[in-house]
Amino acid sequence: MTRYKATIAYDGTDFAGFQSQTNQRTVQKEIEKILTKLNSFEPVILQGSGRTDSGVHAFGQVIHFDLKGKVRDLDRLRFGLDTQTPADIAVKKVELVPDDWHARYQKHEKTYEYYLENSITRSPFQRRSKAYFRYPLNFERMQEAMSKLVGEHDFTGFTASGSSVDDKVRTIYQAEIIRLDEENFKFIFRGNGFLYKQVRNMVGTVIKIGNDRMPVSQIDKILTSKNRDFAGPTAAPEGLYLKEVKYAENTDI
């Protein structure tokens, strides 16, 4: 068996998330169908760097999988996967990795981006690719709130119920909001890991602060109390993108 690493992108709109689920269309299932064909119809189970929820997109999700036989031509393998998977999945790169390399457990950092349209009327052309908020937002307050998220914290207060992870301490290296134009914002979060719906819960809280319905100090209260009830609503999934996954062998992580 030979182990391969692939970088993929997908439009999450019509998927019930990344991970396989019974009777649901998922990114993992669609790719495994093609991998199984390429593996002489012997089942292939892939592993991802992490899960994305229903409706969430990716520019740079990373997966790994094993195929039997001699080492494949990487360009041909990438081309075969890219052309046979559905149009809402793209296979951007395929690489050889050691047999013990693991997309999830190898030390890495992730970057997420969240796109928000803030206008009186929602653009019909962006409804699948950006979240929407119609009420006024204070950019400076949101910037101040985002800065409080940087560093090592226990993010229990920003975690959705249903998380199976006991250790909820994570480090965020970058939490930034950029005004793209008068009606569009981009949130950037880069860290060593993120909890279940953490990014969307942080965005929902920052939006509420920007709308003057919470003080900036609410961030401190959520982090200190570890109480999800003090945080804002979970932001809509269509604005969220897994931008990049960087592994320790290629960075100073």
C-alpha positions as CSV (number, residue, x, y, z in Angstrom):
1,M,0.0,0.0,0.0
2,T,1.1,3.6,-0.7
3,R,-0.1,6.6,1.3
4,Y,-1.0,9.8,-0.5
5,K,-1.8,13.3,0.8
6,A,-4.3,15.4,-1.2
7,T,-5.3,19.0,-0.9
8,I,-9.0,19.6,-1.9
9,A,-11.5,22.4,-2.2
10,Y,-15.2,22.2,-2.1
11,D,-18.4,24.1,-2.1
12,G,-20.2,22.8,1.0
13,T,-23.7,24.0,0.1
14,D,-25.1,20.7,-1.0
15,F,-23.1,18.5,1.5
16,A,-24.1,17.3,4.9
17,G,-20.6,18.1,6.0
18,F,-17.2,16.6,5.3
19,Q,-17.4,13.3,7.3
20,S,-19.4,10.3,6.1
21,Q,-22.9,10.0,7.5
22,T,-25.6,7.3,6.9
23,N,-27.9,8.3,4.0
24,Q,-26.3,11.7,3.6
25,R,-24.2,13.2,0.8
26,T,-20.8,14.1,2.2
27,V,-17.4,15.1,0.8
28,Q,-15.8,12.0,2.2
29,K,-18.3,9.7,0.6
30,E,-18.0,11.3,-2.8
31,I,-14.2,11.0,-2.9
32,E,-14.1,7.5,-1.5
33,K,-16.4,6.3,-4.3
34,I,-13.7,7.4,-6.8
35,L,-10.8,6.1,-4.8
36,T,-12.5,2.7,-4.5
37,K,-12.8,2.6,-8.3
38,L,-9.1,3.5,-8.7
39,N,-8.3,0.8,-6.2
40,S,-9.7,-2.0,-8.3
41,F,-13.0,-1.6,-6.3
42,E,-11.4,-2.5,-3.0
43,P,-12.9,0.0,-0.4
44,V,-10.8,3.0,0.5
45,I,-11.4,5.0,3.7
46,L,-9.8,8.4,3.7
47,Q,-8.9,10.5,6.7
48,G,-9.2,14.3,6.8
49,S,-7.4,17.0,8.8
50,G,-10.8,17.7,10.5
51,R,-14.5,17.9,9.9
52,T,-16.5,20.7,8.4
53,D,-20.2,21.1,9.1
54,S,-23.1,21.1,6.7
55,G,-22.9,24.1,4.4
56,V,-19.3,25.0,5.3
57,H,-16.7,25.3,2.5
58,A,-13.0,24.6,2.0
59,F,-10.3,26.2,0.0
60,G,-7.6,23.9,1.4
61,Q,-8.8,20.8,3.2
62,V,-6.2,18.1,3.5
63,I,-6.9,14.3,3.4
64,H,-4.8,11.1,3.2
65,F,-5.6,7.7,1.8
66,D,-3.9,4.4,0.9
67,L,-3.9,2.7,-2.5
68,K,-2.6,-0.7,-3.3
69,G,0.0,-1.4,-5.9
70,K,3.0,0.5,-7.1
71,V,3.4,4.3,-6.7
72,R,1.0,6.1,-9.0
73,D,1.9,9.1,-11.2
74,L,0.9,12.0,-9.0
75,D,-0.3,14.3,-11.8
76,R,-2.4,11.5,-13.3
77,L,-3.8,10.6,-10.0
78,R,-4.8,14.2,-9.2
79,F,-6.3,14.6,-12.6
80,G,-8.3,11.3,-12.3
81,L,-9.7,12.3,-8.9
82,D,-10.4,15.9,-10.0
83,T,-12.3,15.0,-13.2
84,Q,-14.3,12.1,-11.7
85,T,-15.4,13.8,-8.5
86,P,-18.5,16.0,-8.6
87,A,-18.3,19.6,-9.8
88,D,-18.5,20.9,-6.2
89,I,-15.2,19.2,-5.3
90,A,-11.8,20.1,-6.7
91,V,-8.6,18.1,-6.1
92,K,-5.8,20.6,-6.1
93,K,-2.7,18.6,-5.3
94,V,-1.6,15.0,-4.6
95,E,1.7,14.2,-2.8
96,L,3.4,11.0,-1.5
97,V,3.8,10.8,2.3
98,P,5.3,8.2,4.6
99,D,3.1,5.2,5.7
100,D,2.6,6.6,9.2
101,W,1.7,10.2,8.1
102,H,-1.8,11.2,9.3
103,A,-3.8,14.2,8.1
104,R,-5.5,14.7,11.4
105,Y,-2.8,13.7,14.0
106,Q,0.3,15.2,12.3
107,K,1.1,18.5,14.1
108,H,-0.5,21.3,12.2
109,E,-2.2,24.7,12.3
110,K,-5.4,25.7,10.5
111,T,-6.6,29.0,9.1
112,Y,-10.3,29.7,8.7
113,E,-11.9,32.7,6.9
114,Y,-15.4,33.9,7.3
115,Y,-17.1,36.2,4.8
116,L,-20.0,38.4,5.8
117,E,-22.2,40.7,3.7
118,N,-23.5,43.6,5.7
119,S,-26.1,45.5,3.6
120,I,-29.8,46.5,3.6
121,T,-30.6,44.0,0.8
122,R,-28.9,40.7,0.4
123,S,-27.2,40.0,-2.9
124,P,-28.8,36.9,-4.5
125,F,-25.4,36.1,-6.1
126,Q,-23.6,35.7,-2.8
127,R,-26.2,33.8,-0.8
128,R,-24.3,30.5,-1.1
129,S,-20.9,31.9,-0.5
130,K,-21.3,34.6,2.2
131,A,-23.3,35.0,5.4
132,Y,-25.6,38.0,5.7
133,F,-26.4,40.6,8.4
134,R,-28.6,43.5,7.6
135,Y,-28.1,45.8,10.6
136,P,-25.3,48.3,11.2
137,L,-22.0,47.1,12.5
138,N,-19.3,49.0,14.3
139,F,-16.0,48.0,12.7
140,E,-13.8,49.4,15.5
141,R,-15.7,47.5,18.2
142,M,-15.4,44.3,16.2
143,Q,-11.7,44.8,15.8
144,E,-11.2,45.3,19.5
145,A,-13.3,42.2,20.3
146,M,-11.3,40.1,17.9
147,S,-8.0,41.1,19.5
148,K,-9.2,39.6,22.8
149,L,-9.4,36.1,21.2
150,V,-5.7,35.9,20.4
151,G,-3.6,33.7,22.6
152,E,-4.0,30.5,24.6
153,H,-7.5,30.2,26.2
154,D,-10.0,27.7,27.3
155,F,-12.6,28.1,24.6
156,T,-15.4,26.1,26.3
157,G,-17.7,29.1,26.2
158,F,-17.4,29.2,22.4
159,T,-18.0,25.4,21.9
160,A,-21.3,24.0,20.8
161,S,-22.9,21.3,22.8
162,G,-22.1,17.8,21.5
163,S,-18.3,18.3,21.5
164,S,-16.6,15.1,22.6
165,V,-13.3,16.8,23.3
166,D,-12.3,17.1,27.0
167,D,-9.4,19.5,26.6
168,K,-10.8,22.7,25.2
169,V,-7.6,24.8,25.5
170,R,-6.5,26.1,22.1
171,T,-4.1,28.8,20.9
172,I,-5.2,31.4,18.4
173,Y,-2.3,33.1,16.6
174,Q,-4.3,35.5,14.5
175,A,-7.8,36.8,14.9
176,E,-8.4,39.7,12.5
177,I,-11.3,41.4,10.7
178,I,-10.8,43.1,7.4
179,R,-13.3,45.5,5.8
180,L,-13.3,44.5,2.1
181,D,-15.6,47.3,1.0
182,E,-18.6,49.2,2.4
183,E,-20.7,46.0,2.5
184,N,-18.3,43.1,3.0
185,F,-16.1,41.9,5.9
186,K,-13.6,39.1,6.1
187,F,-12.8,37.4,9.4
188,I,-9.5,35.5,9.7
189,F,-8.7,32.9,12.4
190,R,-5.4,31.0,12.5
191,G,-4.6,28.6,15.3
192,N,-3.4,25.2,16.4
193,G,-6.9,23.8,16.5
194,F,-10.6,24.7,16.7
195,L,-13.4,23.1,18.6
196,Y,-16.9,22.1,17.4
197,K,-18.5,25.3,15.8
198,Q,-16.0,27.5,17.7
199,V,-15.3,29.8,14.7
200,R,-18.9,30.3,14.0
201,N,-19.7,31.0,17.6
202,M,-16.9,33.5,17.9
203,V,-18.1,35.2,14.7
204,G,-21.7,35.3,16.0
205,T,-20.5,36.9,19.2
206,V,-18.3,39.5,17.4
207,I,-21.3,40.4,15.2
208,K,-23.5,41.0,18.2
209,I,-20.8,43.2,19.7
210,G,-20.5,45.1,16.5
211,N,-24.2,45.7,16.6
212,D,-23.9,47.2,20.1
213,R,-26.0,44.4,21.7
214,M,-23.0,43.2,23.8
215,P,-20.0,45.0,25.3
216,V,-16.5,44.3,24.0
217,S,-15.8,43.0,27.5
218,Q,-18.2,40.1,26.8
219,I,-15.3,38.2,25.2
220,D,-13.5,38.2,28.5
221,K,-16.6,37.1,30.4
222,I,-17.1,34.2,28.0
223,L,-13.5,33.0,28.2
224,T,-13.5,33.4,32.0
225,S,-16.8,31.8,32.8
226,K,-16.6,29.1,30.1
227,N,-20.3,29.5,29.7
228,R,-21.8,29.1,26.2
229,D,-24.9,31.0,27.3
230,F,-23.0,34.3,27.5
231,A,-21.8,34.0,23.8
232,G,-23.7,35.1,20.8
233,P,-25.6,32.9,18.3
234,T,-23.8,30.5,16.0
235,A,-23.1,32.4,12.7
236,A,-24.5,30.9,9.5
237,P,-22.4,28.1,7.8
238,E,-22.3,29.5,4.3
239,G,-19.8,32.2,5.3
240,L,-17.2,29.8,6.6
241,Y,-14.2,28.4,4.7
242,L,-11.3,26.2,5.8
243,K,-8.6,28.2,4.1
244,E,-5.5,26.3,4.8
245,V,-3.9,23.5,6.8
246,K,-0.1,23.8,7.4
247,Y,1.9,20.9,8.8
248,A,4.9,21.1,11.0
249,E,7.3,19.6,8.4
250,N,6.8,22.7,6.2
251,T,6.5,25.4,8.8
252,D,7.9,26.6,12.2
253,I,4.8,25.3,14.0
